[in-house]
Amino acid sequence: MTNLERLQQAGLIEVNHPLTPDEINNVNQLGSAEVDAIISVRTKLGDDFFTRTVKVGDSHRMGTMIF
């Protein structure tokens, strides 16, 4: 299974999300430990953490993170 497929399976990259060939290549060049870490962070922090949006003056929040 490629890194892209692992991240798609984990729900971090939508299957139908268009990626350029360079983006696909870069994702697939990540090390296994790097992909494991990305999946682990998403699992531990949860969807709510990554779907927040930053508002003006709201510097204590991470905001939306898109992979």
MARZA-969114 format. One record per atom (N, C-alpha, C): atom name; x, y, z. Coordinates in Angstrom, 3 decimals. Atoms other than C-alpha are relative to their C-alpha. Layout:
BEGIN
<pt><dovo>CA</dovo><u>X</u><v>Y</v><w>Z</w></pt>
...
// end
This chain:
BEGIN
<pt><dovo>N</dovo><u>0.842</u><v>-1.171</v><w>0.000</w></pt>
<pt><dovo>CA</dovo><u>0.000</u><v>0.000</v><w>0.000</w></pt>
<pt><dovo>C</dovo><u>0.895</u><v>1.244</v><w>0.000</w></pt>
<pt><dovo>N</dovo><u>-0.800</u><v>-1.229</v><w>0.070</w></pt>
<pt><dovo>CA</dovo><u>1.371</u><v>3.411</v><w>-0.932</w></pt>
<pt><dovo>C</dovo><u>-0.336</u><v>0.917</v><w>1.172</w></pt>
<pt><dovo>N</dovo><u>0.282</u><v>-0.998</v><w>-1.037</w></pt>
<pt><dovo>CA</dovo><u>1.618</u><v>6.317</v><w>1.499</w></pt>
<pt><dovo>C</dovo><u>-1.302</u><v>0.733</v><w>-0.293</w></pt>
<pt><dovo>N</dovo><u>1.235</u><v>-0.683</v><w>0.382</w></pt>
<pt><dovo>CA</dovo><u>-1.137</u><v>8.065</v><w>-0.422</w></pt>
<pt><dovo>C</dovo><u>-1.208</u><v>-0.850</v><w>0.371</w></pt>
<pt><dovo>N</dovo><u>1.107</u><v>0.897</v><w>-0.336</w></pt>
<pt><dovo>CA</dovo><u>-3.397</u><v>5.047</v><w>-0.014</w></pt>
<pt><dovo>C</dovo><u>-0.192</u><v>-0.111</v><w>1.508</w></pt>
<pt><dovo>N</dovo><u>0.098</u><v>0.066</v><w>-1.475</w></pt>
<pt><dovo>CA</dovo><u>-2.601</u><v>4.819</v><w>3.717</w></pt>
<pt><dovo>C</dovo><u>-0.661</u><v>1.253</v><w>0.559</w></pt>
<pt><dovo>N</dovo><u>0.578</u><v>-1.255</v><w>-0.483</w></pt>
<pt><dovo>CA</dovo><u>-3.447</u><v>8.501</v><w>4.231</w></pt>
<pt><dovo>C</dovo><u>-1.455</u><v>0.138</v><w>-0.432</w></pt>
<pt><dovo>N</dovo><u>1.394</u><v>0.005</v><w>0.432</w></pt>
<pt><dovo>CA</dovo><u>-6.632</u><v>8.109</v><w>2.205</w></pt>
<pt><dovo>C</dovo><u>-0.825</u><v>-0.930</v><w>0.889</w></pt>
<pt><dovo>N</dovo><u>0.696</u><v>0.968</v><w>-0.848</w></pt>
<pt><dovo>CA</dovo><u>-7.616</u><v>5.047</v><w>4.231</w></pt>
<pt><dovo>C</dovo><u>-0.227</u><v>0.564</v><w>1.406</w></pt>
<pt><dovo>N</dovo><u>0.108</u><v>-0.605</v><w>-1.333</w></pt>
<pt><dovo>CA</dovo><u>-7.000</u><v>7.021</v><w>7.449</w></pt>
<pt><dovo>C</dovo><u>-0.900</u><v>1.235</v><w>-0.006</w></pt>
<pt><dovo>N</dovo><u>0.888</u><v>-1.154</v><w>0.090</w></pt>
<pt><dovo>CA</dovo><u>-9.265</u><v>9.802</v><w>6.186</w></pt>
<pt><dovo>C</dovo><u>0.702</u><v>1.339</v><w>-0.018</w></pt>
<pt><dovo>N</dovo><u>-0.766</u><v>-1.242</v><w>0.004</w></pt>
<pt><dovo>CA</dovo><u>-6.502</u><v>12.370</v><w>5.901</w></pt>
<pt><dovo>C</dovo><u>0.054</u><v>0.661</v><w>-1.367</w></pt>
<pt><dovo>N</dovo><u>0.066</u><v>-0.532</v><w>1.369</w></pt>
<pt><dovo>CA</dovo><u>-6.670</u><v>12.800</v><w>2.132</w></pt>
<pt><dovo>C</dovo><u>-1.235</u><v>-0.626</v><w>-0.634</w></pt>
<pt><dovo>N</dovo><u>1.197</u><v>0.520</v><w>0.648</w></pt>
<pt><dovo>CA</dovo><u>-10.005</u><v>12.496</v><w>0.364</w></pt>
<pt><dovo>C</dovo><u>0.383</u><v>-0.737</v><w>-1.281</w></pt>
<pt><dovo>N</dovo><u>-0.308</u><v>0.832</v><w>1.167</w></pt>
<pt><dovo>CA</dovo><u>-9.962</u><v>9.814</v><w>-2.316</w></pt>
<pt><dovo>C</dovo><u>-0.183</u><v>0.787</v><w>-1.297</w></pt>
<pt><dovo>N</dovo><u>0.285</u><v>-0.755</v><w>1.224</w></pt>
<pt><dovo>CA</dovo><u>-11.449</u><v>12.180</v><w>-4.911</w></pt>
<pt><dovo>C</dovo><u>0.703</u><v>1.351</v><w>-0.060</w></pt>
<pt><dovo>N</dovo><u>-0.712</u><v>-1.277</v><w>-0.008</w></pt>
<pt><dovo>CA</dovo><u>-9.203</u><v>15.121</v><w>-3.967</w></pt>
<pt><dovo>C</dovo><u>1.076</u><v>-0.018</v><w>-1.087</w></pt>
<pt><dovo>N</dovo><u>-0.994</u><v>-0.001</v><w>1.078</w></pt>
<pt><dovo>CA</dovo><u>-7.170</u><v>16.073</v><w>-7.037</w></pt>
<pt><dovo>C</dovo><u>1.387</u><v>0.406</v><w>0.508</w></pt>
<pt><dovo>N</dovo><u>-1.385</u><v>-0.293</v><w>-0.350</w></pt>
<pt><dovo>CA</dovo><u>-3.434</u><v>15.948</v><w>-6.434</w></pt>
<pt><dovo>C</dovo><u>0.828</u><v>0.020</v><w>-1.274</w></pt>
<pt><dovo>N</dovo><u>-0.907</u><v>-0.040</v><w>1.143</w></pt>
<pt><dovo>CA</dovo><u>-0.698</u><v>16.864</v><w>-8.864</w></pt>
<pt><dovo>C</dovo><u>0.936</u><v>-1.209</v><w>0.073</w></pt>
<pt><dovo>N</dovo><u>-0.984</u><v>1.083</v><w>-0.037</w></pt>
<pt><dovo>CA</dovo><u>1.839</u><v>14.206</v><w>-9.861</w></pt>
<pt><dovo>C</dovo><u>1.132</u><v>0.280</v><w>1.003</w></pt>
<pt><dovo>N</dovo><u>-1.056</u><v>-0.349</v><w>-0.967</w></pt>
<pt><dovo>CA</dovo><u>4.455</u><v>16.099</v><w>-7.787</w></pt>
<pt><dovo>C</dovo><u>-0.473</u><v>-0.207</v><w>1.436</w></pt>
<pt><dovo>N</dovo><u>0.535</u><v>0.200</v><w>-1.351</w></pt>
<pt><dovo>CA</dovo><u>2.201</u><v>16.058</v><w>-4.706</w></pt>
<pt><dovo>C</dovo><u>-0.080</u><v>-1.487</v><w>0.336</w></pt>
<pt><dovo>N</dovo><u>0.074</u><v>1.452</v><w>-0.216</w></pt>
<pt><dovo>CA</dovo><u>1.582</u><v>12.329</v><w>-5.088</w></pt>
<pt><dovo>C</dovo><u>1.399</u><v>-0.568</v><w>0.237</w></pt>
<pt><dovo>N</dovo><u>-1.381</u><v>0.457</v><w>-0.156</w></pt>
<pt><dovo>CA</dovo><u>5.315</u><v>11.731</v><w>-5.495</w></pt>
<pt><dovo>C</dovo><u>0.558</u><v>0.390</v><w>1.367</w></pt>
<pt><dovo>N</dovo><u>-0.502</u><v>-0.464</v><w>-1.301</w></pt>
<pt><dovo>CA</dovo><u>6.128</u><v>13.825</v><w>-2.407</w></pt>
<pt><dovo>C</dovo><u>-0.613</u><v>-0.790</v><w>1.151</w></pt>
<pt><dovo>N</dovo><u>0.659</u><v>0.790</v><w>-1.043</w></pt>
<pt><dovo>CA</dovo><u>3.558</u><v>11.993</v><w>-0.278</w></pt>
<pt><dovo>C</dovo><u>0.590</u><v>-1.406</v><w>0.033</w></pt>
<pt><dovo>N</dovo><u>-0.507</u><v>1.368</v><w>0.052</w></pt>
<pt><dovo>CA</dovo><u>4.849</u><v>8.632</v><w>-1.458</w></pt>
<pt><dovo>C</dovo><u>1.480</u><v>-0.105</v><w>0.362</w></pt>
<pt><dovo>N</dovo><u>-1.407</u><v>0.018</v><w>-0.423</w></pt>
<pt><dovo>CA</dovo><u>8.438</u><v>9.626</v><w>-0.641</w></pt>
<pt><dovo>C</dovo><u>0.163</u><v>0.162</v><w>1.517</w></pt>
<pt><dovo>N</dovo><u>-0.087</u><v>-0.078</v><w>-1.460</w></pt>
<pt><dovo>CA</dovo><u>7.603</u><v>10.150</v><w>3.039</w></pt>
<pt><dovo>C</dovo><u>0.409</u><v>-1.360</v><w>0.551</w></pt>
<pt><dovo>N</dovo><u>-0.361</u><v>1.254</v><w>-0.651</w></pt>
<pt><dovo>CA</dovo><u>9.090</u><v>7.569</v><w>5.345</w></pt>
<pt><dovo>C</dovo><u>-1.194</u><v>-0.606</v><w>0.719</w></pt>
<pt><dovo>N</dovo><u>1.088</u><v>0.702</v><w>-0.688</w></pt>
<pt><dovo>CA</dovo><u>6.864</u><v>4.985</v><w>6.983</w></pt>
<pt><dovo>C</dovo><u>-0.268</u><v>0.610</v><w>1.372</w></pt>
<pt><dovo>N</dovo><u>0.158</u><v>-0.602</v><w>-1.330</w></pt>
<pt><dovo>CA</dovo><u>7.501</u><v>6.545</v><w>10.404</w></pt>
<pt><dovo>C</dovo><u>-0.679</u><v>1.369</v><w>-0.098</w></pt>
<pt><dovo>N</dovo><u>0.638</u><v>-1.303</v><w>0.186</w></pt>
<pt><dovo>CA</dovo><u>6.452</u><v>9.964</v><w>9.048</w></pt>
<pt><dovo>C</dovo><u>-1.502</u><v>-0.158</v><w>-0.238</w></pt>
<pt><dovo>N</dovo><u>1.423</u><v>0.246</v><w>0.257</w></pt>
<pt><dovo>CA</dovo><u>3.165</u><v>8.602</v><w>7.738</w></pt>
<pt><dovo>C</dovo><u>-0.678</u><v>-0.494</v><w>1.275</w></pt>
<pt><dovo>N</dovo><u>0.545</u><v>0.477</v><w>-1.276</w></pt>
<pt><dovo>CA</dovo><u>2.603</u><v>6.736</v><w>11.026</w></pt>
<pt><dovo>C</dovo><u>-0.240</u><v>1.168</v><w>0.951</w></pt>
<pt><dovo>N</dovo><u>0.132</u><v>-1.148</v><w>-0.896</w></pt>
<pt><dovo>CA</dovo><u>3.164</u><v>10.003</v><w>12.918</w></pt>
<pt><dovo>C</dovo><u>-1.174</u><v>0.887</v><w>-0.408</w></pt>
<pt><dovo>N</dovo><u>1.121</u><v>-0.816</v><w>0.479</w></pt>
<pt><dovo>CA</dovo><u>0.705</u><v>11.947</v><w>10.742</w></pt>
<pt><dovo>C</dovo><u>-1.325</u><v>-0.655</v><w>0.387</w></pt>
<pt><dovo>N</dovo><u>1.226</u><v>0.722</v><w>-0.341</w></pt>
<pt><dovo>CA</dovo><u>-1.953</u><v>9.276</v><w>11.257</w></pt>
<pt><dovo>C</dovo><u>-0.227</u><v>0.019</v><w>1.503</w></pt>
<pt><dovo>N</dovo><u>0.107</u><v>0.014</v><w>-1.455</w></pt>
<pt><dovo>CA</dovo><u>-1.241</u><v>9.097</v><w>14.982</w></pt>
<pt><dovo>C</dovo><u>-0.476</u><v>1.342</v><w>0.549</w></pt>
<pt><dovo>N</dovo><u>0.409</u><v>-1.335</v><w>-0.458</w></pt>
<pt><dovo>CA</dovo><u>-1.569</u><v>12.854</v><w>15.476</w></pt>
<pt><dovo>C</dovo><u>-1.472</u><v>0.218</v><w>-0.300</w></pt>
<pt><dovo>N</dovo><u>1.414</u><v>-0.179</v><w>0.377</w></pt>
<pt><dovo>CA</dovo><u>-4.884</u><v>12.920</v><w>13.608</w></pt>
<pt><dovo>C</dovo><u>-0.896</u><v>-0.841</v><w>0.909</w></pt>
<pt><dovo>N</dovo><u>0.794</u><v>0.887</v><w>-0.851</w></pt>
<pt><dovo>CA</dovo><u>-6.164</u><v>9.967</v><w>15.655</w></pt>
<pt><dovo>C</dovo><u>-0.092</u><v>0.543</v><w>1.419</w></pt>
<pt><dovo>N</dovo><u>-0.028</u><v>-0.472</v><w>-1.390</w></pt>
<pt><dovo>CA</dovo><u>-5.101</u><v>11.433</v><w>18.995</w></pt>
<pt><dovo>C</dovo><u>-0.715</u><v>1.333</v><w>0.188</w></pt>
<pt><dovo>N</dovo><u>0.609</u><v>-1.319</v><w>-0.152</w></pt>
<pt><dovo>CA</dovo><u>-6.304</u><v>14.997</v><w>18.388</w></pt>
<pt><dovo>C</dovo><u>-1.441</u><v>0.039</v><w>-0.485</w></pt>
<pt><dovo>N</dovo><u>1.374</u><v>0.102</v><w>0.466</w></pt>
<pt><dovo>CA</dovo><u>-9.472</u><v>14.089</v><w>16.508</w></pt>
<pt><dovo>C</dovo><u>-0.382</u><v>0.987</v><w>-1.081</w></pt>
<pt><dovo>N</dovo><u>0.485</u><v>-0.810</v><w>1.104</w></pt>
<pt><dovo>CA</dovo><u>-11.471</u><v>15.600</v><w>13.695</w></pt>
<pt><dovo>C</dovo><u>-0.320</u><v>1.423</v><w>0.413</w></pt>
<pt><dovo>N</dovo><u>0.378</u><v>-1.346</v><w>-0.437</w></pt>
<pt><dovo>CA</dovo><u>-12.770</u><v>18.558</v><w>15.723</w></pt>
<pt><dovo>C</dovo><u>1.197</u><v>0.933</v><w>0.058</w></pt>
<pt><dovo>N</dovo><u>-1.208</u><v>-0.818</v><w>-0.099</w></pt>
<pt><dovo>CA</dovo><u>-9.239</u><v>19.802</v><w>16.316</w></pt>
<pt><dovo>C</dovo><u>0.420</u><v>0.519</v><w>-1.371</w></pt>
<pt><dovo>N</dovo><u>-0.482</u><v>-0.360</v><w>1.330</w></pt>
<pt><dovo>CA</dovo><u>-8.452</u><v>19.854</v><w>12.606</w></pt>
<pt><dovo>C</dovo><u>-1.025</u><v>0.736</v><w>-0.850</w></pt>
<pt><dovo>N</dovo><u>1.008</u><v>-0.703</v><w>0.783</w></pt>
<pt><dovo>CA</dovo><u>-11.726</u><v>21.366</v><w>11.425</w></pt>
<pt><dovo>C</dovo><u>-0.312</u><v>1.386</v><w>0.540</w></pt>
<pt><dovo>N</dovo><u>0.200</u><v>-1.350</v><w>-0.536</w></pt>
<pt><dovo>CA</dovo><u>-11.572</u><v>24.507</v><w>13.552</w></pt>
<pt><dovo>C</dovo><u>0.507</u><v>1.033</v><w>-0.995</w></pt>
<pt><dovo>N</dovo><u>-0.489</u><v>-1.106</v><w>0.819</w></pt>
<pt><dovo>CA</dovo><u>-11.166</u><v>27.808</v><w>11.785</w></pt>
<pt><dovo>C</dovo><u>0.499</u><v>1.107</v><w>0.915</w></pt>
<pt><dovo>N</dovo><u>-0.596</u><v>-1.081</v><w>-0.781</w></pt>
<pt><dovo>CA</dovo><u>-9.072</u><v>30.691</v><w>13.021</w></pt>
<pt><dovo>C</dovo><u>-0.774</u><v>1.282</v><w>-0.267</w></pt>
<pt><dovo>N</dovo><u>0.677</u><v>-1.290</v><w>0.114</w></pt>
<pt><dovo>CA</dovo><u>-10.850</u><v>33.965</v><w>13.705</w></pt>
<pt><dovo>C</dovo><u>0.985</u><v>1.090</v><w>0.380</w></pt>
<pt><dovo>N</dovo><u>-0.864</u><v>-1.133</v><w>-0.322</w></pt>
<pt><dovo>CA</dovo><u>-9.240</u><v>37.378</v><w>13.938</w></pt>
<pt><dovo>C</dovo><u>0.092</u><v>0.137</v><w>1.514</w></pt>
<pt><dovo>N</dovo><u>-0.228</u><v>-0.143</v><w>-1.434</w></pt>
<pt><dovo>CA</dovo><u>-7.696</u><v>37.774</v><w>17.395</w></pt>
<pt><dovo>C</dovo><u>-0.066</u><v>-1.307</v><w>0.764</w></pt>
<pt><dovo>N</dovo><u>0.141</u><v>1.312</v><w>-0.623</w></pt>
<pt><dovo>CA</dovo><u>-7.979</u><v>34.052</v><w>18.098</w></pt>
<pt><dovo>C</dovo><u>1.304</u><v>-0.775</v><w>-0.150</w></pt>
<pt><dovo>N</dovo><u>-1.333</u><v>0.548</v><w>0.245</w></pt>
<pt><dovo>CA</dovo><u>-4.253</u><v>33.293</v><w>18.209</w></pt>
<pt><dovo>C</dovo><u>0.301</u><v>-1.281</v><w>0.764</w></pt>
<pt><dovo>N</dovo><u>-0.278</u><v>1.201</v><w>-0.790</w></pt>
<pt><dovo>CA</dovo><u>-4.509</u><v>30.434</v><w>20.721</w></pt>
<pt><dovo>C</dovo><u>-0.499</u><v>-1.281</v><w>-0.664</w></pt>
<pt><dovo>N</dovo><u>0.535</u><v>1.183</v><w>0.684</w></pt>
<pt><dovo>CA</dovo><u>-6.202</u><v>28.096</v><w>18.240</w></pt>
<pt><dovo>C</dovo><u>0.829</u><v>-0.304</v><w>-1.239</w></pt>
<pt><dovo>N</dovo><u>-0.813</u><v>0.419</v><w>1.129</w></pt>
<pt><dovo>CA</dovo><u>-4.393</u><v>26.104</v><w>15.612</w></pt>
<pt><dovo>C</dovo><u>-0.663</u><v>0.329</v><w>-1.335</w></pt>
<pt><dovo>N</dovo><u>0.693</u><v>-0.263</v><w>1.256</w></pt>
<pt><dovo>CA</dovo><u>-7.041</u><v>26.502</v><w>12.909</w></pt>
<pt><dovo>C</dovo><u>-0.098</u><v>-1.233</v><w>-0.860</w></pt>
<pt><dovo>N</dovo><u>0.221</u><v>1.116</v><w>0.917</w></pt>
<pt><dovo>CA</dovo><u>-7.793</u><v>24.346</v><w>9.943</w></pt>
<pt><dovo>C</dovo><u>1.296</u><v>-0.476</v><w>-0.597</w></pt>
<pt><dovo>N</dovo><u>-1.182</u><v>0.618</v><w>0.581</w></pt>
<pt><dovo>CA</dovo><u>-5.119</u><v>21.967</v><w>8.808</w></pt>
<pt><dovo>C</dovo><u>-0.459</u><v>-0.897</v><w>-1.127</w></pt>
<pt><dovo>N</dovo><u>0.406</u><v>0.771</v><w>1.170</w></pt>
<pt><dovo>CA</dovo><u>-5.482</u><v>20.517</v><w>5.352</w></pt>
<pt><dovo>C</dovo><u>1.198</u><v>-0.760</v><w>-0.540</w></pt>
<pt><dovo>N</dovo><u>-1.063</u><v>0.832</v><w>0.586</w></pt>
<pt><dovo>CA</dovo><u>-3.402</u><v>17.646</v><w>4.034</w></pt>
<pt><dovo>C</dovo><u>-0.269</u><v>-0.213</v><w>-1.445</w></pt>
// end
